[in-house]
């Protein structure tokens, strides 16, 4: 698999996860008690706690969607001008792959 493929795969994975998480946030009973503007942050901080909850809380579906858009853009760039090593590193972390 080349770098552009890795980047596209990571973007697709993140977009699917963000879409599913947003749907759950909008319709799930767990989230109903939270103010929609801060539901993601508060729900994860309360549900997970600690540094893991804090980290997850700062990556709401909207942020993950933008990250997916960046990876998709990096995939196009990888084909045209060569891969950004930082974008590829992020993609590999998302994909659970190694060089």
C-alpha positions, 0 to 999 in steps of 0.5 A: 500500500502506498502513502496515498492509499494509507492516507485515504484509508485513514480518512475514510475510517475517521469520517465513518467513525465521526459520522456514527459518533455524531448520530449517536450524540444527536440521538442517543439516550446517554447524551440527552442530559447534556447541553448539546453545545458541550455534550461531547466534552462533558459526556466523555469527561464524566464517562471516562475521566482522567487524561483519556477522557480529557483527550477524547473530549477535545476530539469531537466528531466535528474535529475528527471530520476535519482531520479526515478532510486534512488526510484526504487532502494529504492523499491528493498531495501525496500523489502530486507532490509527495507524501507529508511524513507527518500526515502519513504518521497520523494515518498509520496511527489511525490505521494501526499500521507500520511503514 
